[in-house]
Amino acid sequence: MAQYILALDQGTTSSRAMLFDAAGRVCGREQKEYTQLYPQPGWVEHDPEDIWYSQLGVAVKVLQAQDMDAAEIAAIGLTNQRETTLLWERATGRPVANAIVWQDRRTAPLCEELRERGYAPLFQARTGLTLDPYFSATKIRWLLDNVPELRGRAERGEIAFGTVDTFLLWRLTGGQVHATDVSNASRTLLYNIVTQAWDEELLELLDIPHALLPEVLPSSHVYGKTIPTLLGAEIPIAGIAGDQQAATFGQACVQPGMVKNTYGTGSFLLMNTGAQPQFSRNGLLTTTAWQLGEKAISPPARAQSVGAHWAQQAAPLHAAPNAPLPEASSTTPSASSIVYALEGSVFVTGAAVQWLRDELQIIRNAGEIEALAASVPDNGGVYFVPAFVGLGAPYWDAQARGAIVGLTRGAGRAHLARAALEAACFQRLDVLEAMRADCGLEIPELRVDGGMTVNNFLLQMQADILGTAVVRPAITETTALGAAYLAGLAVGYWRDVAEIAAQWKRDATFEPNISADRRATLVEGWRNAVARIR
C-alpha cells in the first residue's frame, strides 16, 4: 500500500530526495552536491547530466536507505531551481549545451537593449517580471544565437526547451511528457500570467520559436508516470512547482498577506496576493504562485471556491499596472485554482557564506559562522554587499558588483562574518519595505525556511532589522514539503488545503529587540554601502 510521498528537490548547488508521511513528517532524506561551472566572469552553468544523475541517484538512494519498495510511494512531487534554462534534442534527450543558471548575467546587454527600445512596460504587464538576465527568455535567445545550427533545428521542432522541472519530467517519463507547471512558466519572461498562456507577441519580439515550448499544466496535477526501470515501479508524478512557490505552499501561506522568506543560495521573499495578480511599482515581481487541479480543491468549498475566498480577502491588494493588461482569453483557467504572489528575489545569500568558506577561507564550514559573527558586539562599521552577480529586487542593477566597505585596521574575520549575515537581513528589509509600499499592509510576521534558519543569531538579527516577528516552523524543509503537498493533493493522499494548513506548526518566534534609533543607524549604513556599488 502506498504510504509516502517522494519529493525531488533539485537546487542550485545540490539535488535532494525526501520522503514524507501523511502527517508531513520527514521519513528519509538524501542529498548530493554537484559541480558549479564558471566559464567567464558573470557566467554560471551546470552540466545537465550532473543535474539528472545527481537527482536520480538520491531518489534511488533514499528508497534503499529506508528499505522501501517503490510501490509504497503514492506520488512524486518535483521542485526546482527556477529560470535555469536547458535545451535538448527531442529524438535523443541529449542536451545541446550546458544549462544556463538563473544567476548567469551574460544576457544583460540584450535586456538593456530591450529596455532602451521601450519594451519594459510591455514585459511587466504581460509577465509580471522585469527585463533582467535572471529569467529564461534571454537565455534561450542566447543559446539559439550562439550554438551552431541550433536555431534551424529549433524552428523544425527538433529541440525542446525546459526549466529544470521540465527536463527532469522528460527524463523520468522516458521522453513521454514535455510539460511544466504555471509557477515555472511564469518565470520565463514568455508566459502571460493574465491569460495563462505563452505570449505570441513576446515570442516574436525575442525571435523564439513556439515549437520549443512545453505544455503548461496546474501545479497539482498527474503529469505522467516514471518509467519502471528508474525506481522499480511506475509512480505518478503529480506535483511540480518552482522552489520558492513550493516553499510558500509548504509554509501554508494560503491566505493573502501571508509572507515567507527562504534562505538558500539566494533568498526569496513571497507574499500571497490571492486570486488576482498585483503589479508592483516598487521593484518587485508578480508571479503565479500555484494552480491547484480539480482534485486539490476541497469539495465543500466548491460553491465559494478556495480561490474566490482568497480573492475577496485580497481585494485591497489589487493595483493596476502602468501599462494596460491584455484581456483574459476564453482559455484562462478557473480563478478558483490560481493563486498569485509578489516576490522579491535576492541573488546572493547563502552563497556569501560559501564565499567566505571557499574563497576567503575564514571559516571551515557554514556552521561556524554563527559563533564567529556573535563573537563581536557589532559590525564595527563594516558592511558587505554581496552583489557577485548584480543586485536583484528592488534595485535590479545587473552591472553592480560586490563590495566590502567601512574597513578599518581593527576589522577582522568576525566582523566580515557578521557583515555577511547582516547583509542577508538588510536585503530582506529592502524587499519587505517594497511590499509594504505596494500593498499598503503591515506585515505582522515573516515565516522563514531554508538551511540558514538553524542559525538563531541570524534570525534574531533579522527580527531586529525588520522590526517584525520572525517565525521558524517545526519543519523547515518547506520547499520539498510544498512539492509533496501538491503531489499528494492530486492523488487524494491529502483531502484539501485546509488539512495541509492545519499541519503547519511553529518551532520558534524571534521578536525585535533593538531600539528604533539603533535600527535606523544600521539601515543608513547599509543604504550608503549599496549606493557605493551602483
TAGIKA-V609539 format. One record per pair of residues at least 12 apart in sequence whose ideal C-beta (glycine too) atoms are under 8 Angstrom apart, sorted by the first residue. I is the first residue (numbers start at 1). GAP is how many residues later the second one is. D is the distance in Angstrom with one decimal. If there is no record, write none. Layout:
# TAGIKA-V609539
i: [I;I]
gap: [GAP;GAP]
d: [D;D]
This chain:
# TAGIKA-V609539
i: [1;2;2;2;2;2;2;3;3;3;3;4;4;4;4;4;4;4;4;5;5;5;5;5;5;5;5;5;5;5;6;6;6;6;6;6;6;6;6;6;6;7;7;7;7;7;7;7;7;7;7;7;8;8;8;8;8;8;8;8;8;9;9;9;9;9;9;10;10;10;10;10;10;10;10;10;11;11;11;11;11;12;12;12;12;12;12;12;12;13;13;13;13;13;14;14;14;14;14;15;15;15;15;15;15;15;15;16;16;16;16;16;16;17;17;17;17;17;17;17;17;18;18;18;18;18;19;19;19;20;20;20;22;22;23;24;24;24;24;24;24;25;26;26;27;28;28;28;28;29;29;30;30;30;30;30;31;32;32;32;33;34;34;34;34;34;35;35;37;40;42;42;42;42;42;43;43;43;44;44;44;44;44;45;45;45;45;45;46;46;46;46;47;47;48;48;48;48;48;48;49;51;51;51;51;52;52;52;55;56;56;59;59;60;60;63;63;69;69;70;70;70;70;71;71;73;73;73;74;74;74;74;74;75;75;75;75;75;75;75;75;75;75;75;76;76;76;76;76;76;76;76;77;77;77;77;77;77;77;77;77;77;77;77;77;77;78;78;78;78;78;78;78;78;79;79;79;79;79;79;79;79;79;79;80;80;80;80;80;80;80;80;81;81;81;81;82;82;82;82;82;82;82;82;82;83;83;83;83;83;83;83;83;84;84;84;84;84;84;84;85;85;85;85;85;85;85;85;86;86;86;86;86;86;86;87;87;87;87;87;87;87;87;87;88;88;88;88;88;89;89;89;90;90;90;90;90;90;91;93;93;93;96;96;96;96;97;97;99;100;100;100;102;103;103;103;103;103;104;104;104;105;105;105;105;106;106;107;107;107;107;107;108;108;108;108;110;110;110;110;111;111;111;111;111;112;114;114;115;119;119;121;121;121;122;122;122;123;123;124;124;124;124;124;125;125;125;125;125;125;125;126;126;126;126;126;126;126;126;127;127;127;127;127;127;127;127;127;128;128;128;128;128;128;128;129;129;129;129;129;130;130;130;131;132;132;132;133;133;134;134;134;135;135;135;136;136;136;136;136;136;137;137;137;137;137;137;138;138;140;140;140;140;141;141;141;144;144;151;154;154;154;155;155;156;157;159;159;160;160;160;161;161;161;162;162;162;163;163;163;163;163;165;165;165;165;165;166;166;166;166;166;169;169;169;169;172;172;172;172;172;173;173;173;173;173;173;174;176;177;177;177;178;178;179;179;179;179;179;180;180;180;180;180;181;181;181;181;181;181;181;181;181;181;182;182;182;182;182;182;182;182;182;182;183;183;183;183;183;183;183;183;183;183;183;184;184;184;185;185;185;185;186;186;187;187;189;190;190;190;190;190;191;192;193;193;193;193;193;194;194;194;194;194;195;195;195;195;195;195;196;196;196;196;196;196;197;197;197;198;198;198;217;218;218;218;218;218;218;219;219;219;219;219;219;219;219;220;220;220;220;220;220;220;220;220;220;220;220;221;221;221;221;221;222;222;222;222;222;223;223;223;224;224;225;236;236;236;237;238;238;238;238;238;239;239;239;239;239;239;239;239;240;240;241;241;241;241;243;243;243;243;244;244;244;244;244;245;245;245;245;245;245;245;246;246;246;246;246;246;246;247;247;247;247;247;247;247;247;247;248;248;248;248;248;248;248;249;249;249;249;249;250;250;250;250;250;250;250;250;250;250;250;251;251;251;251;251;251;252;252;252;252;253;253;253;253;254;254;254;254;254;254;254;255;255;255;256;256;256;256;256;256;256;257;257;257;257;257;257;257;257;258;258;258;259;259;259;259;259;259;259;259;260;260;260;260;260;261;261;261;261;261;261;262;262;262;262;262;263;263;263;263;263;263;263;263;263;263;264;264;264;264;264;265;265;265;265;265;266;266;266;266;266;266;266;266;267;267;267;267;267;267;267;268;268;268;268;269;269;269;269;269;269;269;269;270;270;270;270;270;270;271;271;271;271;271;271;272;272;272;272;272;273;273;273;273;273;273;273;273;274;274;274;274;274;274;274;274;275;275;275;275;275;275;275;275;275;275;276;276;276;276;276;277;278;278;278;278;278;278;278;279;279;279;279;280;280;280;281;281;281;281;282;282;282;282;282;283;283;283;283;283;283;284;284;284;284;284;284;284;284;284;285;285;285;285;285;286;286;286;286;287;287;287;287;288;288;288;288;289;289;289;290;290;290;291;291;291;291;292;292;292;292;292;293;293;293;294;295;295;295;295;296;296;296;296;296;296;297;297;297;297;298;298;298;298;299;301;302;305;305;305;305;306;306;306;307;307;307;307;307;307;308;308;310;311;316;316;316;317;317;319;342;342;342;343;344;344;344;344;344;344;344;344;345;345;346;346;346;346;346;347;347;347;347;347;347;348;348;348;348;348;349;349;349;349;350;350;350;350;351;351;352;352;352;352;352;352;353;353;353;353;354;355;355;356;356;356;356;360;362;362;362;363;366;367;369;369;369;369;370;370;370;370;372;372;372;372;373;373;373;373;373;373;374;374;375;376;376;376;376;378;379;379;379;379;379;379;379;380;380;380;380;380;381;381;381;381;382;382;382;382;382;382;382;382;382;383;383;383;383;383;383;383;383;383;383;384;384;384;384;384;384;384;384;384;385;385;385;385;385;385;385;385;385;385;386;386;386;387;387;387;387;387;388;388;391;391;391;393;393;393;394;394;394;395;395;395;397;400;400;401;402;403;403;403;404;404;405;405;405;406;406;421;421;421;421;422;422;422;422;423;424;424;424;425;425;425;425;425;425;426;426;426;426;428;428;428;428;429;429;429;429;432;432;432;443;444;444;445;445;445;445;445;446;446;446;446;446;446;447;447;448;448;448;448;449;449;449;449;449;449;450;450;453;453;454;456;456;459;459;459;460;460;462;463;463;463;463;464;464;464;464;465;465;465;466;467;467;467;468;469;469;469;469;470;470;471;471;471;471;472;472;472;472;472;473;473;473;473;474;474;474;475;476;485]
gap: [71;69;70;71;72;73;491;18;19;69;71;15;16;17;23;64;68;69;70;14;15;68;69;70;71;72;479;482;483;488;12;13;53;56;57;67;69;70;71;229;478;12;13;69;70;71;72;473;474;476;477;480;47;50;51;68;69;70;71;160;475;70;71;234;470;471;474;41;45;68;69;70;71;154;155;158;69;70;232;253;254;69;72;89;90;91;252;253;254;20;21;23;252;341;17;18;19;20;40;16;17;19;36;39;40;42;43;13;14;15;16;42;464;12;13;14;38;41;42;44;45;44;459;462;463;466;43;47;49;460;461;464;471;472;480;451;457;460;461;476;479;450;449;451;39;34;37;38;40;33;448;28;29;31;32;35;27;22;25;26;21;12;13;16;17;20;12;15;61;66;62;63;64;66;347;61;62;63;56;57;59;60;345;53;54;55;56;59;38;52;53;55;51;52;38;40;47;50;51;119;46;48;113;116;117;115;116;119;113;115;174;171;172;170;171;168;169;163;164;161;162;163;165;161;162;158;160;162;162;413;414;417;419;147;160;161;162;163;164;412;413;415;416;418;96;150;159;160;161;162;163;411;160;161;162;163;164;169;403;405;406;407;408;409;410;411;87;90;91;159;161;162;163;405;86;161;162;163;164;167;400;401;403;404;83;84;85;88;104;160;162;163;20;21;83;162;20;81;82;101;102;105;160;161;162;19;51;52;53;56;80;104;105;15;16;17;18;52;79;80;14;15;51;54;55;58;76;78;13;75;76;77;78;80;81;53;56;60;63;67;72;73;74;125;71;72;74;79;82;69;70;71;67;68;69;70;85;88;67;77;78;82;47;51;54;63;46;50;65;39;42;43;32;31;162;163;244;286;29;35;285;28;284;285;293;27;36;26;31;32;34;35;25;282;290;291;23;28;31;32;20;21;22;27;287;286;17;91;16;12;86;200;201;202;79;80;201;66;79;155;162;197;198;199;154;196;197;198;199;200;201;66;67;68;73;75;76;199;200;59;61;62;63;64;65;66;72;75;58;65;149;151;157;158;159;58;60;156;157;158;153;155;266;58;260;264;266;257;265;211;213;258;52;53;54;25;27;51;52;53;54;51;52;53;65;69;71;51;68;21;66;68;72;65;66;67;63;64;58;55;57;58;54;56;55;54;52;53;18;52;54;51;52;53;16;18;52;17;21;24;25;79;15;16;19;75;77;12;13;14;18;48;54;55;68;71;52;54;55;58;65;50;51;52;53;54;64;53;48;46;47;60;36;37;35;36;37;38;44;34;35;36;37;60;35;36;37;38;40;59;60;61;109;110;14;34;35;36;37;106;108;109;151;156;36;57;58;59;62;63;104;105;106;107;108;56;57;58;13;29;31;103;101;102;55;100;13;12;13;16;18;23;25;134;84;93;94;95;147;83;131;132;134;138;131;132;133;134;136;137;20;92;135;136;137;142;19;132;134;12;15;18;23;73;74;75;78;115;119;20;21;22;26;71;72;73;267;18;19;70;71;72;73;75;76;266;267;269;270;17;18;19;72;269;14;15;16;268;269;14;15;17;12;13;12;251;254;255;250;248;249;250;252;253;244;245;246;247;248;249;250;251;243;246;49;241;242;245;19;21;25;236;18;24;26;99;235;25;42;43;44;45;96;237;232;233;234;235;236;237;240;13;15;21;23;202;203;231;232;235;12;22;24;41;42;93;234;40;41;233;236;237;199;225;227;228;229;230;231;232;233;234;235;196;198;222;227;231;253;248;249;251;252;17;18;19;194;18;52;56;85;243;246;247;17;55;58;16;17;18;54;57;58;61;14;15;56;57;60;182;184;186;13;14;189;12;13;173;176;184;186;187;188;186;187;188;189;218;167;185;186;187;188;189;186;187;188;216;217;86;87;161;185;186;187;188;189;190;195;85;86;186;187;188;83;84;85;86;89;79;80;81;82;83;84;85;126;79;82;83;157;160;161;183;75;76;77;78;74;75;77;159;162;163;166;177;17;19;71;72;73;74;70;71;72;164;168;172;17;38;67;68;69;13;41;44;45;67;68;69;166;33;36;37;39;40;43;65;66;32;33;35;36;39;60;61;63;64;65;35;38;42;59;64;63;39;40;41;62;64;160;161;40;41;42;43;62;154;158;38;41;156;157;112;152;153;155;156;61;110;111;112;113;151;58;59;60;109;110;147;150;151;154;57;58;59;60;108;54;55;56;57;53;54;55;56;50;51;52;53;50;51;52;48;49;196;42;46;47;48;14;45;194;197;205;44;196;197;43;194;195;196;197;41;190;193;194;200;201;39;40;199;200;197;198;199;200;197;195;34;29;30;31;32;30;31;191;27;28;29;30;31;32;27;28;29;24;123;124;125;122;124;119;93;96;97;50;48;49;50;86;87;88;90;91;47;48;46;47;81;82;85;40;41;42;43;44;45;38;39;40;41;54;37;75;78;103;16;100;101;102;35;37;32;34;36;68;71;72;13;16;67;99;12;31;33;13;60;61;64;56;51;54;55;54;85;87;48;51;52;86;85;86;87;88;41;42;45;46;41;44;45;47;48;84;44;83;39;36;38;39;42;40;27;36;39;40;43;143;146;26;28;30;31;35;25;27;30;144;22;23;24;25;29;33;34;36;37;21;22;23;36;39;40;142;143;145;146;18;19;20;32;35;36;38;39;145;15;17;18;19;20;38;144;145;147;148;16;34;37;13;14;15;16;146;13;14;139;142;143;37;38;41;36;37;40;35;135;139;137;133;134;132;131;126;129;130;12;15;123;124;127;119;123;34;36;37;40;39;43;100;104;103;28;34;38;33;36;37;39;40;41;39;96;97;100;18;34;37;38;36;37;94;97;14;34;36;25;24;25;23;24;25;26;64;16;20;22;23;24;25;24;26;14;22;23;24;23;24;27;28;29;30;26;29;19;23;22;52;54;13;49;51;50;53;48;47;48;49;50;48;49;50;55;54;57;58;46;45;49;52;44;40;41;42;43;39;40;35;37;38;39;34;35;36;37;38;31;32;33;34;31;32;33;30;31;15]
d: [7.3;7.0;5.9;6.1;3.6;7.9;7.8;6.8;7.8;5.2;7.3;4.9;6.5;5.9;6.2;7.4;5.8;5.7;6.7;7.3;4.9;7.1;5.9;5.7;7.5;6.3;4.2;5.6;5.0;6.2;7.5;5.9;6.8;7.4;7.8;4.9;7.6;4.9;7.4;7.2;7.7;7.7;6.4;7.5;4.8;7.9;6.8;3.9;7.0;4.6;4.3;7.5;5.8;7.9;6.0;6.3;7.2;5.2;7.3;6.9;7.4;5.2;7.8;7.3;5.6;4.3;6.8;6.3;5.2;7.4;7.3;4.6;6.3;5.2;7.7;6.3;7.9;5.5;6.8;7.0;7.2;4.6;7.7;6.8;7.4;7.5;7.3;4.4;7.7;5.9;7.5;6.6;5.8;7.9;5.3;6.1;4.4;6.7;7.4;7.2;5.6;6.7;7.0;4.0;4.0;7.6;5.5;6.5;6.8;4.5;7.9;6.1;6.5;7.0;5.2;7.9;7.5;4.1;4.5;7.2;4.3;7.1;6.2;4.4;7.9;7.5;6.0;6.5;7.5;7.6;6.4;4.5;6.9;7.3;6.6;6.3;6.1;7.7;7.6;7.6;4.5;7.4;6.8;6.0;6.8;4.9;6.0;4.5;7.6;6.5;7.6;4.1;8.0;4.5;4.4;6.5;6.3;4.6;6.0;5.3;7.8;7.2;7.8;4.3;6.9;4.6;6.8;5.9;6.4;7.5;7.2;4.1;6.5;7.8;6.4;5.5;7.4;5.3;7.6;4.0;4.5;4.5;7.3;4.0;6.3;6.2;6.1;7.1;7.0;6.4;4.4;5.8;5.8;7.5;5.4;7.2;4.1;7.0;5.2;6.4;7.2;6.8;6.4;7.1;7.6;7.4;7.0;5.5;6.2;7.7;6.6;7.9;6.3;7.9;6.6;6.7;7.6;6.9;7.5;4.7;4.0;3.6;6.0;8.0;5.3;7.7;7.6;5.1;7.7;8.0;6.8;5.6;4.9;7.8;6.8;4.7;7.3;4.0;7.0;4.1;6.2;6.7;4.6;6.6;7.6;6.9;5.4;7.0;4.8;6.9;7.7;6.1;8.0;6.9;3.6;7.3;8.0;7.8;7.7;7.8;3.3;4.7;7.4;5.6;3.4;7.5;5.2;6.0;6.6;6.5;6.8;4.7;7.9;6.0;7.5;7.4;5.6;7.0;5.1;4.1;5.4;6.5;6.7;3.9;6.5;4.0;4.4;7.1;7.1;7.9;6.3;6.1;7.4;6.3;5.7;6.2;6.2;6.4;7.9;8.0;6.2;4.7;4.0;6.3;6.9;3.8;5.9;5.4;5.2;7.7;6.7;5.1;7.5;5.4;6.9;5.0;5.1;7.8;6.2;5.4;6.4;4.8;4.7;3.9;5.8;7.2;7.2;6.8;4.7;7.3;5.5;7.4;7.0;7.7;4.8;7.2;5.6;7.8;7.2;7.6;5.5;7.0;5.5;7.3;7.1;5.6;7.7;6.9;7.5;6.5;6.4;7.7;7.3;5.9;6.7;5.2;7.6;7.8;6.9;6.6;6.6;5.5;7.5;5.8;6.1;6.6;5.8;5.3;7.4;4.3;7.1;7.0;5.9;7.9;8.0;7.5;6.0;4.8;6.6;6.9;7.6;4.9;5.4;5.9;5.7;6.8;6.3;4.3;3.7;6.2;7.3;5.3;5.0;7.6;4.2;7.0;7.9;5.0;6.7;7.4;4.6;5.8;5.7;6.0;6.8;7.7;5.3;7.9;5.3;6.9;6.8;7.7;5.8;3.8;7.9;7.7;6.3;6.3;7.0;6.5;7.9;6.3;7.8;6.6;7.2;5.2;7.8;3.9;6.7;5.5;7.6;4.9;7.5;7.3;5.2;7.7;6.2;8.0;6.7;7.1;7.8;5.5;7.2;6.2;6.8;6.2;7.3;7.3;6.9;5.1;5.9;6.4;6.0;2.9;5.8;7.4;5.4;5.4;7.5;7.6;7.5;6.8;5.3;7.7;7.9;5.7;6.4;7.9;5.9;6.9;7.6;7.0;6.1;6.3;4.0;8.0;6.3;6.6;4.1;6.4;7.3;5.6;3.7;5.0;7.3;5.5;6.8;7.2;7.2;5.9;7.6;5.5;7.0;5.2;6.7;6.2;7.5;7.0;8.0;4.9;6.6;5.4;4.9;6.8;7.7;4.3;7.9;6.0;5.6;6.5;7.2;4.0;6.0;7.1;7.3;6.5;5.7;6.3;4.8;7.2;7.2;7.7;5.9;7.0;5.4;5.0;7.4;6.8;6.7;4.7;7.3;5.0;6.0;7.3;6.3;7.0;7.9;4.9;7.3;6.6;6.1;7.6;4.4;6.8;6.7;6.6;7.1;4.1;5.8;5.5;4.1;7.9;4.8;6.6;5.0;4.4;7.2;5.3;5.7;4.7;7.5;5.9;7.4;6.9;7.1;5.9;6.6;4.4;7.4;4.1;5.9;8.0;7.7;7.1;6.6;5.9;7.6;6.7;6.2;4.6;7.1;4.6;7.9;7.0;5.7;7.8;4.7;4.6;4.0;7.8;7.2;5.4;6.5;5.7;7.8;7.0;7.4;4.9;7.7;8.0;4.6;7.4;5.0;4.0;6.1;6.8;7.2;5.4;6.1;7.4;6.9;7.5;7.0;6.6;5.6;6.7;7.3;5.4;7.3;6.6;5.3;5.9;5.7;7.7;6.2;7.8;5.5;4.6;7.4;5.8;7.3;7.8;7.5;5.4;5.3;7.1;7.5;6.5;6.5;6.6;5.6;7.4;7.9;4.1;6.4;4.4;7.9;7.4;6.5;6.4;6.0;4.7;7.3;4.2;5.2;7.0;5.2;7.1;5.5;7.3;7.4;4.9;4.8;7.4;4.2;4.3;7.2;4.7;4.6;6.8;7.6;7.8;4.5;5.6;5.1;7.4;4.8;5.5;6.8;4.8;7.0;6.8;7.7;5.8;6.8;7.7;7.7;5.9;7.5;7.5;4.1;7.6;3.8;5.2;5.3;7.1;7.3;3.2;3.2;7.4;7.4;6.1;7.4;7.3;5.7;6.3;6.0;5.8;7.4;7.5;7.9;5.0;6.0;4.2;5.8;6.8;7.9;7.3;7.3;7.6;5.1;5.5;7.2;7.4;7.7;5.1;7.6;8.0;3.5;4.8;7.1;6.3;4.8;7.8;7.8;5.7;7.7;4.6;4.3;5.6;5.3;4.7;6.8;5.9;7.9;6.5;6.9;7.4;5.7;3.9;5.9;6.4;7.4;8.0;7.8;3.4;6.3;7.5;3.8;3.1;7.7;7.9;6.4;4.8;6.3;6.5;5.0;7.5;6.9;6.5;4.4;7.5;3.9;7.3;8.0;5.0;6.6;6.8;8.0;7.6;7.8;5.7;7.9;5.5;6.4;6.6;6.5;5.3;5.7;4.1;5.6;4.9;3.7;6.0;6.8;6.8;7.7;7.7;7.4;7.4;5.6;7.3;7.2;5.0;7.3;4.6;7.7;7.6;7.1;5.4;7.8;5.6;6.9;7.2;4.3;6.9;6.7;7.6;5.8;5.7;7.4;5.1;7.7;7.9;7.6;5.3;4.4;7.5;6.8;5.4;6.3;6.5;6.8;7.5;3.8;6.8;3.7;6.1;7.7;6.7;5.6;4.8;6.8;7.9;7.7;7.0;5.2;5.0;8.0;6.7;5.6;4.9;6.2;5.6;7.7;7.0;7.5;4.3;3.7;7.8;6.3;6.4;6.9;7.7;6.3;7.2;5.5;7.0;6.9;4.5;7.8;6.1;4.7;6.6;7.4;7.7;7.7;7.0;4.6;7.1;4.9;8.0;6.0;4.7;7.8;5.4;7.0;7.7;6.4;7.5;6.4;8.0;5.7;8.0;5.6;4.9;8.0;5.1;5.9;5.6;7.3;7.8;4.2;5.1;6.4;2.7;6.5;6.7;6.7;4.4;6.6;5.3;3.5;6.7;4.8;7.7;6.5;6.6;7.2;6.1;6.7;5.4;7.7;6.5;4.5;5.2;5.7;5.5;6.9;6.1;6.8;7.0;6.3;7.2;3.6;7.9;6.0;7.1;5.0;7.4;7.3;7.7;6.5;5.7;3.9;7.9;4.8;5.3;7.8;5.3;2.8;6.7;6.1;5.6;4.9;6.3;5.3;5.7;6.4;7.2;5.3;6.6;6.2;7.1;4.5;7.5;6.5;6.8;6.5;7.7;6.3;7.7;6.9;5.4;7.8;5.1;6.5;7.7;6.0;7.7;4.4;5.8;4.1;7.7;5.6;6.9;6.2;5.1;4.7;7.5;7.4;4.6;7.9;6.7;7.4;7.0;7.6;5.6;7.6;6.5;5.6;7.6;6.3;7.5;7.5;3.7;6.2;7.3;7.2;6.3;6.4;7.2;8.0;6.9;3.3;6.5;6.1;7.8;7.4;7.9;7.6;7.7;3.2;7.6;6.6;8.0;5.9;7.5;5.2;4.1;5.8;6.4;6.7;6.8;5.9;6.5;6.6;7.6;6.8;7.5;5.0;7.4;7.0;5.9;6.3;7.2;7.4;7.5;3.9;6.6;7.5;2.9;7.6;6.3;6.9;4.5;5.2;5.1;6.7;4.5;7.6;6.9;7.7;7.5;5.2;6.7;7.5;4.8;4.2;7.0;5.3;6.9;7.6;7.8;4.9;7.2;7.1;7.5;7.5;6.5;5.8;7.2;7.0;7.0;4.0;7.9;4.8;6.3;7.3;5.1;5.7;6.1;7.6;7.2;7.3;7.3;7.0;6.7;6.6;5.9;7.4;4.2;6.3;6.9;6.9;7.7;7.9;5.1;7.1;6.8;7.3;4.7;7.3;4.8;7.0;6.8;5.2;4.3;7.9;6.6;4.3;4.0;7.6;5.2;6.1;7.9;5.0;4.9;7.9;4.5;5.9;5.9;7.6;7.8;5.9;5.1;5.2;6.0;8.0;7.9;7.6;6.9;6.3;5.4;4.5;4.2;6.6;7.8;7.2;6.6;7.5;4.7;6.1;5.2;4.5;6.7;7.6;4.7;7.3;5.3;5.4;5.8;7.4;7.4;5.6;5.9;7.7;3.8;7.7;7.8;5.1;6.6;3.9;5.3;7.5;4.9;7.9;8.0;5.9;5.3;7.8;7.4;6.5;5.2;5.7;7.9;5.5;5.1;7.1;5.6;4.4;5.6;4.6;7.4;5.8;7.1;5.0;7.5;7.8;7.4;7.4;5.5;6.8;5.8;6.4;4.4;7.7;7.3;6.9;5.5;4.9;5.5;6.3;7.2;7.1;6.4;4.9;6.9;7.0;7.8;4.8;5.8;7.3;7.2;7.4;7.1;5.0;6.2;6.4;7.3;7.5;7.6;7.9;7.2;6.8;7.5;7.3;5.2;4.6;7.9;4.3;7.4;6.3;7.8;7.1;4.2;7.6;6.3;7.6;6.5;5.4;5.7;6.7;7.9;7.3;6.1;7.2;6.0;7.2;6.7;6.6;4.4;7.2;5.1;7.7;7.6;6.7;5.7;7.2;5.2;6.9;5.1;6.5;7.4;5.7;6.9;5.7;7.7;6.6;4.9;7.6;4.2;7.2;7.1;7.8;5.3;5.3;7.7;7.7;7.7;6.3;7.6;4.7;5.0;6.8;7.1;4.2;6.0;4.9;7.1;5.4;5.8;4.5;6.7;6.5;6.5;7.2;7.2;5.0;7.6;6.2;6.9;5.7;6.8;5.5;7.4;7.2;4.4;5.3;7.6;5.2;7.8;7.1;4.9;4.9;7.8;7.6;6.2;6.5;5.9;5.9;4.1;6.7;4.6;7.6;7.7;5.1]
